[in-house]
Amino acid sequence: MARVNRVIDHVVRNLDQPLSLDEMARLAHFSPFHFHRIFSGLVGETLHQFVKRVRLERALSMVRHEPRRTLTEIALACGFASSADFSRSFKQRYGVPPSAFDVEAYRAERREQLQDAITDADTRHLLERLPVGENPDGFGVEFRALPERQVVYLRVPDSFRPDAVTDAAARLLAWADEHGIADGQWLGYMWDDPNFTALSDCRYDVAVEVRTEDLARLDVGGEFGVLTFPEMTVAQVEVRGAIDLEQRALDWLFGTWLPSSGYVPTDQPCFEAWIGRPFAHGFEYFEIYAQIPVTRG
């Protein structure tokens, strides 16, 4: 799985580039024939299907968060050959051309599914979307310039399954403790946006930052992978509370702060940067920084 994850990491970070089967097979050190079968078996989609889906979902996110961009600009940024290619692929998947798509209604439907997945009937109301312009928790943004970082990560496919993320965090934490790196910065991040991606397709990584000198001595393999994040600027909000507080923080960041900030999200994932070790306070209370990588719009 590590070699397939290496390909997935490459795909999601290079959507604007050609991503051929032969090239990805070489990256994974498989023949194209075997890579096609292995990727399809592990991911549940062919490479072509996966790339097209992720490109379309990235485009939807850009339509929502970067309204100043034209559809042609979005199409090319997501790796489509032209706006016509983008429109044709979009209509095949969503039934209408992108110009006629109701992105807000689609997000609302996905939000309903998210609420159903992570709450029960008695607490579902806590995840109702925070109205635009409201900030009852007094959130404020802090900017941080982060250097290039390396992480050891464990990927969690279909990450909204019960206990999937917590079990993965426990496995990586045990490995990190064994290798003396468990007190580094812990991160959680999702390459997919559940506002636009089916929950069963969402992949979440649990990760710990590792110094270059430590990485050289570690035997990283099996289910664990290594990834380098480039230097970036993040807009962050401190969250100390339950899942509903984190969700309100994200709603405020994306719905109220971001549109009027002069910034736009980059193609890096949003981070949960743990204050201390992951789930150090159990599963009902969290201490994290919710971070959005941004650049000037």
N, C-alpha and C positions, 0 to 999 in steps of 0.2 A: 504493500500500500504506500510505502514511503516514496517509491519512484513515481507512482501515479499522482500523489500529492505534489511532488515537485512540478509535474506538468500542470496541475490545476493552479498552483501558485504562479507559474509563468503565464498561463492564459489570462487570469484575472488582472494581472498587472501589465499586460501587453495587448489589450483588446484592439487597439488601433493598428496592430501589426498583422501581417499574414501569419496564419497559424495552421500550417499544413500537417497532415497526418505523418508524413515522413519526418518532418522537423521535430514534432513532439515525440515520435518514437525514438529518434536519436537522443533526445533529452532524457528519456526514461531508460535508455540502453536496452531497448527491445527491437526486434524486427517489426516493421509496420503491421504485418499479419498478426503477430502475437500481441502487439500493443493494442490493436483494435479490439481484440477479444477480451484482453485483460481489463482495459479501460471500461468497456461496455459492461462487463460482469461486475466490476466493483462500484461503478458510478450509477449504473442503471440507464445510461444514455450513451450513444456513440459520441466520439469526440466532436463530430460535426454538429450534432444536436445540442451538446453541451455548450459549445462556443456560441452558436446562434442564440440559444436561450439567454445566456449571460449577457451577450451584447444587447439584446432587446431589453432586458431588465435594467441594465446600466443606462440605456437610452431613456427609459421611463423615468428613472431617478433624475436624469439631467433635465428632462422636460419639466419636471416638478421644481427642481431647485435652481435651475439656470434659465429662467424665462427669456433672458436677452439673447440667447443663442438661437439661431435659426435651426430648422429641422435638418438642413443640409450639413451645417456645422456639427450637429449632434451625431448625425449618421456617420460622418467621416471620423469623428473622435472615437466612435464605438467600433470601427473596423468595417463598416459597410462600404461597398465599392462606390455607391452613389446614393442620392436621396431616393431615387426610384427603387434601387435594391432594398433600401431600408423600408420604404413604404410597402413593398410587396411582401417582405418577410413579416412586417408588423401586422398586416391584414391577415396573413395566413394564420398567425397565432392568436390575434385578439379580435378578429372579425370585422374590424373597421380600419381605415387608414389612420395614421397618427394624428392628423389634423382634426379628426372627428372623435378622438378618444377622450372620454371623461376621466381624467387621471384622479380627480378628487373622489369620485364615486368608487373607483377601483381601490384606492387607498382605504376608504371607509370599510369596504367589504373585507379587505385583508386585516384591518384592525379588529374587526369582529372575530375573525378566526384566531387572531393572536390572543384576544381576551379569553376566548373559550379554552385555548390551549394551556394558559398559565395561571388561571384562577378557577375557583369554583363559584357556584351560584351566589353564595353569600358575600363574596368579596369582589365579584366581577365589576361592580360599580366603581371600585377604586381605580380602575384603569380606563375610565372614560376619558376621551381626549381632552386635554386642557385647551380651552378656547384661546384663539389667537388674541394676543394683547394682555392676557391675564398672567400674573406671576404671584400667586398667593404664598409661595414659599420663599420669596425674596431672592431668587437665584441671581447670581452675577457672574459674568464671564471673566476668566483670567487667561491671558495668552502665555503659552510656553513654547520656546524654541528648543526642539529636541534634536540631539545629534543622531548620526547614523547608529543604529542599534542592531544587535544580533539576538535572536531568541531561539530557544528550543521549545517546540510546540507539540501538542497532541491534538489532532483534528477530531471533531465530533460531528459526524454526518447525522442528518435528521435530528438536529440538536434540541428540538423541543420535546423529544421523548422524555418521560419521567426519569429523573436521576441521571440522564445521559451526561450532562455537563459536570455535575458534582462527582460522579464516579470517575470521569476523566481527570478532573482536577486532583482527586485523591491519588490516582496512579502517577501523575506527573510529579506531584508533591513528594511522594515516597521516593521516586527516582532522584529528584533534586536533593532531597535530604541525604540520600546515600552518597551523592557526589559533591556535597558541600556547597551547593549553589542555591539553596532554598530561600535564602534571605535577599535575593535579588528582587528587582521590580517584577511583579506579576501582572500579566495582562490577559484580558479576554477580548476577543474581537470576532466579528462576523463579516465575512466578505459579501454576504448576501443581505439585502434589505427586506425584512419581512413585510414591509409595506408594498413590495412589488414582486416578491418571490414566494412561491408556495412554501409553507412551513416545513414540509417534508424534504424540500431541496436546500434548506438553510444549513450552512456549515459554520460551526463555531470552533475557534481555536482557543485552547488554554495554553498559555505560554509564560516562560520566565526569561527575563533578560540575562544574557551571559557575556562576560568579558571575553575578548578575543583570546587572551592568554589562557583562560579557563577552557574555552571551547577546544583548543588544540589538544588538551589532555583527556577530553571526554570521549567515551565510546558511544556516540549517538547513532542509534540504528533501530531496527524493529519498527515499532509503531510511532516513534518520535521523529520529528523532522527539524531542520534548521532553516531559518529564514532571516534575511537581512532587510530591515526597514531603512529607507533613506532618511536623511535629515528632513525635518518637517516642522511646521508651526501648527499647534493645536489650540483650539478654543475649548476651555474646560470649565466644568461646573463641579463643585464638591458635593457629594451625595453621602449622607449618613442617615440611613433609614431603610425602609422596606422597598419592595419592588415597585410599589406605586409611586414613591418619591422619585426613583430613578426614571420611571416612565414620564412623569411630569417634567423632569429636568430635560429629557430628550424632546418632549413636545414643545417646551419653551424654546430650547435651542434652535430647533428646526422650524418651528411655526412662527415664532415671534422675533427672536434675536437675529437669526441668519438672514431673512429676507431684507432687513433694513440695515445690515451691518456693513455692507460693501464687500463682504467676503462670499466665497462659494466653496463648497466641499471639493477636496481633491479626490483622486481615484484610490486613495488609501482607505482602509476600513476605519470605522469609528471604534474607539477603544474604551473598555472598562479597565482603568488602571487602579489596581487594588492598593489600598492603604494597608500595608502588611500582607499577610498571606491570604490566599483565596479562601473564602468562607470561614475565616477565623472566628466570626461571631455567629456561626450557624447558618441556617438557610432562610431565615426570616428577616435578618438585619444585615445591611451591607455598608461598608465604608470604602468608597471608590471615588475616583475622578472620572466623570463622563467626558470623553474627549472627542472632538471632531477635528480632523486634519483639514485645514483651510488655506486658501490663498486669496489674494485680492481679486475681486471680480472685474 
